[in-house]
Every structure is written in C-alpha cells, then in structure tokens.
Amino acid sequence: MSIPAGRLDSALRRLAVATGRQVLFDPAVVGARRTRGVRGPVDRDRALRRMLAGSGLAARTLPGGVVIIVAAAPAPKTAWPLPMSVEDEIVVTALKRPTPLVDTEMSIATVSAAEIDARGTYDLRSVARQLPGLVAFNTGPLQQRLAIRGVSGTGEATVGVYFGETPINGPSGTTGDPGAFAPDIDLVDIERIELLKGPQGTLYGASSMGGTLRILPQPVDLARASASVESRVDAVDGGGWGGSIAAVANVPLVDDRLAVRIVAHRRSLGGYIDNDRLGIADTGGLVREGARLRVAWAPVGDVRVEGLYLHQHTRIDDGGAWDPALGRYRDVPATRTPNTDRIDLTSATVHAGIAGMTLTATGSHVRWSLIRQLDYTNVLARQRDSMAGCLRLAGLPVGARCSADQMAVFRAYVDARLPSILYQPTRMRSSNAEVRLASPAGAALTWTIGAFMEHRRDAVASYAAGADAATGLLIQPLDVIGLRTIATGIDQQAVFAEGTYEVVPRLSATLGARHYRYQRRAAGAVPIPNIITGTAGLAEQSYAGRARGSNLKSELAYRVPDGPLFYALISEGYRPGGINVTPNLTDAERFYDADHLWNYEFGMKAARRGWSVEGAVYRIEWRNTIFAASSPNGAFNYNANLTNVGITGAELRSTVTAGPLRLIAAASLSDARLGADTVLGTSEGMGRKGDRLPNVPRIAYLLSAEATLPPPAPGDRLIAGIDVSGNDASPTGFNAGNPYFAHTASRTEVALRAGYEHGSWQVDLNIDNALNAVAPVRLFSSAFGERQLYSARPRTISLRSTVRL
C-alpha cells in the first residue's frame, strides 16, 4: 500500500479506493489535519491506525466493513458481545453517495449481511418477510411481481431491481409484462439490501414508480485474502430434502492494486405438492446454480475499476401451485410444467476522484433466457362449444353457423388436442450505461448529475402443443397446435440532476429532475394459426411508438439539534407505455399510454445509541394506471389504461437494543383503491370507485427478537432469535362481478433461529414456518385453471455450517 503524506481527508479517500470499502467522515471533523501516510505491505486496519495516529480521531468499523471516522472516545464496555448493530450504524448509498441511514432524507429500509446470514435469507420472498411494505407474489412458475406501497400493475415493473450498479429488467413475454419477471438472484455474498420506498424517478428512472430494491454484493478487498465455505441441508415437512453449498474466495493478485473475488453456489429445495391425477408426489422442487467473478483494479490515486460477471441457472420441476379445495398441497393438473431460467450479467464500473468530486461510469449487458411452460388444457377445453372455433375449422365465413355434425367434428378435434401445454422459449437482451458526477461530501450544496441509456430487445415463440396423457409432459418433438412469435424492443435515454442545499443551519432543501424519452417497437407473426383459440386474428405487422417527459422531486428536511430528522417530500414516478401484440384487438386497444403518479409524503427519523425509530405517512395519486385486460375467451391478456388509483398509507419501524437483547417492530399500511369507475373488462373484472387494487395486502408486519446469550467459552458467540411476519387478506379481483373473485387469505409465519460461532467456524439452525401454517402468497384463477394457490413452503428445518479462512 502506498498513500503519500499530506491532507488526511485526501488520504482517507485514497484508502477507500484501495480497499474497496466505504470510509465516511465529516469534513468539519477531519478539518485540515495531515497524516504521515502509509507505505508497505499493511492491511487496512493497520493503515488506518497509522494515518490517524496523534490526530485525536478514531476509526469505527460497522457491519459490512464500512468505516466511520469519529472523535476519539473511550469504547463502551459490555458484558458480552452485542447483537447485530442498530440502524444508526448503517450506511447506505441510496442517494448514489454514502450517507448514514438515520440521516438519509427518505423512507428506506435495509437488510444487512449479518441479518441475511442469521436468517438464512436466500430469495426475494424471504427478503419481503423482513421488509413490510415490499410485496412479492407469484405470477407463474419461477415468476413473481414486486410492489411497494401498493403500487402494482402490469407492463413495465413498478419496482426497479438493481444488482450493484446494474438495473435488471425482466423479459416482456407474450403480454408485454416485464414486471411479472422480477429477477431473483441468490443472496450469496451480499453486503446489504436497500429498499427505497416511494417513487425514485429522478435518480433511478423508469420502473421505479413504487420504489427501488438494491442488492449490493460484497466488494472486492484489494488488501486481504479471505475465503469461506458454507454447506446446508434442508428438510421440508411432508416433502423432499434439499440443501446448498456456497464457496467464496477473495484473492489479491497485486497488493493494493488488483484482486478478484469468486463466488460459486448450488441450492436445491425439496418439493412438497402431490399431483393426484398423475400419481406424482413432492413436485415443485427447485435447483439453482450460479457463479460470480468480480475483479477490482486500482491503477492510480483515486481511481478504481471493477468488473463483474454473474451467471445463474434455475430449474423448477413443476408449476408450484396447488388447489386448497383438494386438501393441503394437493392438485390434479393434467400436465407437468417444468420451467427453466438463466441470467447472465456482465458489467464494468469506473470510480474516479476529480478535485474532490466523484465520477462513476457503468456499462452492463444482461442476457435472460427462459423456457416457460403453462398448463393449456383448460383454455382449450373451454373452447369445445365455441361457434367461432367451429367456423374456423369448417372454413365458414364469420356470421355463419355450424351444423350439429360440424360442431361434433370440432369438439372431437379439440378433445384430440388434450392435454396441452403452452411452451414459450423466451430471450431478452439488455444493455445499459450510466455516467454521473457527484459533488464533494460535506459541502453546503451537494449534487449529482448524470445520464442514462438502455437498449432492450425481447423475443418469444409461443407454441400451443400436445402433452402426453400418461406422464403429463410435453411431447417431443412438438405436436404443434398453434404458434405465434412476438418481438419487442425499447430504447430509453435520460438526463438527471438532484441537489441538496443547506438553506439555514439544520434546514435543507432538495430539488431533482429527470428528462427522459423512449421509443417502443413490436412485431408479431402467426406461422401456425391456432384454429381453436383464433390466433390468426393477429396481423403480421410491425408497430412503433415514442414519447418523452420529465420527472420532478422536491423536499424540505429539518434536523432538530440532538433530535430527530423531519422531512416533507413530493416526488413523481412514471412507466413507459407500450404496444399489445395480441390477436383480435382494435387499433385503439393496440397501444396503451404511459402512466405516472405523484407521491406526497411526510416522515421522521430519530436515533440514539441502542434505539431508532422511523415513520412516514403518504398519499399517492396514480393516473392512467396500466393494468391487464383479457380477451373474451380468456386465452389472451394485454395491457390497457384504467382511470386512476389513490393510495393512502403509513409506515413505522422501531429497533431497540438493550444489553444482549435486540427487538424490532415494523408495520406498513397501504390502502390502494380505484378512484373512479372503470368500464374496462380487465382480467380482474370490472372496477368500481372504491374497489381495492387486487393482490395488494393493506397491512404487513414484522416482530423480531434476538438475544446474544452468554457464550460457553470466551470469544465465542451464541445467538437465538424469533421472527413473526405476516399480512392481511387481499382480493384477487376488483369485486364480485369477476367470476373468479375471491380473497387470498391472511398470512402469518413464524421463523426460529439459533447460531453458534467459534473462531472461524459457525453453525446455524433455522426453522422456517415453524408452526407449519398454510401461508398463502397468491390465490389465482383464470381460464388456465381455478384455485391455483401459491404459498410459503411447509415447515422447513435447515442446518448450516460455515468455515471462514
């Protein structure tokens, strides 16, 4: 390590670049102090001690490796190790610059590396249990939609998902619905997760209308080598066995200059759903395999270059839903629908210090390929009495009528195509780039300016094909009933700026804006018409549309001396409109417009050593809401604009640490309702003013307790904890006018955990869904099938062992 003597603030920034860890300090505290610098093969902690020697300052290291420079003071004494740190010690980068969580002027919740590790968190659903207000519900096998503050609709995602600096958008599929494919990256070697609540349009752009979920991997350490191996075995009550193994290695190649971090993992989850028709037990098992390679290079001074390659391949052996009318975890589908999902992400990021400012430039490319299979038997069987289908088979004109014999021939034709599967190989390619410049920290005016672009292309081939009646599996080679192809694309560009100015001491004002433009393209063809459902009604044609607009944000924040932070915020969010490549639509139905919303919010935060509290109340006015509509025969969905939605809500989270005990209580209220009647017949039915938005619980909560127990030996660590999480019931449609209207029942889950750490070795016991409750996630009915219930897994006991080197 080589950091020359000179100003201490400059030396601390160089150290942060060299080690890949955040080093935070108040310029007023560091002042004009100088340091003698550091030279030679020393690690970060020793380098810090040398740099701070005689300065009257000290370094405080928080979970995840973040360092805060503070005035030196005697360290507090405790009877035994404290539990995971409270919120006032967490540093976030939600504003695209590091800030302490309790001093960040927005509603934000985090899950730290320690919490991920203690709870055995590995996917989006387990994250949502820890973050009330974040909803994750299934939209199909290996598919889920995210919603924050009740903002949930079809089309582009309403929650932006980032892995590091890279936004990951899902494929559009056949219905123009990327939001139904929220990326579910296995949570191995993660530093923290940040949930940004409310519109994030100025800094994060489209698809962050409801908020943003940031998954931040552990950074590469240029100075120290480390490694860990984790193995785990799972037992599902009444189901199969599973397990996982993950290995992480951080290897410096050139001291303080070049290092790599390698992650490899494999996870399997046992199935638990029985198919009584096909006589198969414990379906719904999942396997996920992946690897990551990160490279960090600090060639000179305040410059750091990072590269990332991520690969993940997920497979599920069946649909994953069951029919509660048949008994616990039982179903009778005529087919088996294994699905696969593969994501490959490549990115490069440059961080550079320029005259105290920070320049960040990122480029990334995402390839997402999946094989989607859905049981299509019910859709085709419902057409047995279709006069339109009979006319197509008989070659008769529209308006004519089939004879009894012709109808019998058509019914026999339909029966001969049962059972059937909708087989959809899909691929998505997306390239993103962002460059931004941020002001020096600690100035009266802090600002960020930047530019963003995205180029995304989707392609899907949708086969209606026959399945084997005995096994339920897709017949190979395909017995094709119909085929349509869809290709879509979007190109987006944006420039953005956000600044915060301290108007008077403790009172700051923030203004932000983002100007965007986008262009949509879509094309469809029907190489093989489906006579039964009528896909020949899709013209072989290309379509295009474009739009532009702006997002705004304004905020006032006041910090009471030695007291809480209060803020009042107005922010705007938007999503691009699009094109429906769906059979039998009118010209007016072919296109749908962008939707946007305004969020009005008042919040507060307060913290002292050992406790913190955060709360917010908000009102959202959502105009031109994009939602799914369905064709009269139920075979096709497409996007359309509703009238408007109003959402009223509140959030509260409190954390208390008292000696060896840590308590968390968090809750969210989100009441999302139609603001006017809608005459559109959506897939959830006609809507009337005051109807609740489907699949959005009003209330969600988390109660958590963790105790650090007296260890059996000095230096050891023994922790036990319990989490109780849940939400109330949610409607599956707008009202009872929908023939499929029902309620997804309320959910309560109890999770128990215990961990013991001895030196470099750790063992953990986790019991998820400890009471073995049926914990519904989504009850879904449509022409594809009725009473399809996606739920949490039955009681699952996991034993995990970790060795750190």
Disulfide bonds with the S-S distance in Angstrom:
Cys390-Cys402 2.15
